[in-house]
Amino acid sequence: GVLALHDDDIDDDCQIPNFHKCEICLLSFPKESQFQRHMREHEQNDKPHRCDQCPQTFNVEFNLTLHKCTHNAEDPVCPVCNKKFSRVASLKAHIMLHEKE
């Protein structure tokens, strides 16, 4: 995962050098690539579908729906045939089968 620190997690006397700080949400990242990936999440034009429980954003509403299953511990369900899956990745693979039909 990506290490992200909030300003509240850091003592004023203990400065972490070379961290990249987001001026929007005040998270800090040790690597430039992590910081850049995070900043893209703030660009709503690319991903207009925003999770109401975390900072994640998605370019397709269906992906947001799948993501929300991770917050409420519900099994993801296929919108075509209503089959339940224990993992989002399994459902995504299953949906590709429907697309081939």
C-alpha positions in Angstrom: 0.0 0.0 0.0 0.9 3.6 -0.1 2.2 5.2 3.0 0.3 8.4 3.7 0.7 10.5 6.8 -1.5 13.2 8.1 0.0 16.3 9.7 -1.7 15.3 13.0 0.4 12.1 13.0 3.7 14.0 13.1 5.2 15.8 16.1 6.2 19.4 15.3 9.7 18.6 16.5 10.0 15.6 14.3 10.2 16.8 10.7 10.3 14.1 8.0 12.6 15.3 5.2 11.7 15.0 1.5 8.0 14.2 2.0 5.6 15.5 -0.6 2.7 17.2 1.0 -0.7 17.6 -0.6 -2.0 21.1 0.0 -5.6 20.0 -0.6 -6.0 17.3 2.1 -2.6 17.6 3.9 -1.5 14.0 3.4 2.2 13.5 2.9 4.0 10.9 0.7 7.6 9.7 0.8 7.8 9.2 -3.0 7.1 11.6 -5.8 5.3 8.9 -7.8 2.9 8.2 -4.8 2.3 12.0 -4.5 1.5 12.3 -8.2 -0.9 9.4 -8.1 -2.6 10.9 -5.1 -2.9 14.3 -6.8 -4.6 12.6 -9.8 -7.3 11.4 -7.4 -8.2 15.1 -6.7 -8.8 15.7 -10.4 -12.5 15.2 -10.5 -12.7 15.8 -14.3 -10.9 12.5 -14.9 -12.9 10.5 -12.3 -16.2 12.2 -11.6 -17.6 9.3 -9.4 -16.4 9.9 -5.9 -16.8 7.5 -3.0 -18.7 9.1 -0.1 -16.8 7.1 2.5 -13.1 7.6 1.4 -11.1 9.7 -1.1 -11.3 7.2 -3.9 -12.7 8.4 -7.3 -13.6 6.4 -10.4 -14.1 7.2 -14.1 -17.0 4.6 -14.4 -19.9 4.6 -12.0 -20.0 0.8 -12.0 -16.4 0.7 -10.6 -17.6 3.0 -7.8 -20.4 0.6 -7.0 -18.0 -2.3 -6.8 -15.7 -0.3 -4.6 -18.5 0.5 -2.2 -18.8 -3.2 -1.5 -15.4 -3.0 0.3 -16.8 -0.5 2.8 -20.0 -2.3 3.7 -18.7 -5.9 3.6 -21.4 -6.9 1.1 -20.6 -9.4 -1.5 -20.4 -7.8 -4.9 -23.2 -8.8 -7.2 -23.3 -9.2 -11.0 -25.7 -6.6 -12.5 -26.5 -8.9 -15.4 -27.3 -12.2 -13.7 -27.3 -11.3 -9.9 -24.6 -13.9 -9.1 -22.7 -13.1 -5.9 -19.0 -13.1 -5.6 -16.7 -13.0 -2.6 -14.2 -10.7 -4.3 -14.5 -7.7 -6.6 -11.7 -9.1 -8.9 -13.8 -12.3 -9.4 -16.8 -10.3 -10.4 -14.8 -8.2 -12.9 -13.6 -11.4 -14.5 -17.2 -12.7 -14.6 -18.5 -9.6 -16.2 -16.0 -10.0 -19.0 -17.7 -13.3 -19.8 -21.0 -11.5 -20.2 -19.4 -9.0 -22.5 -18.3 -11.9 -24.8 -21.9 -13.2 -25.1 
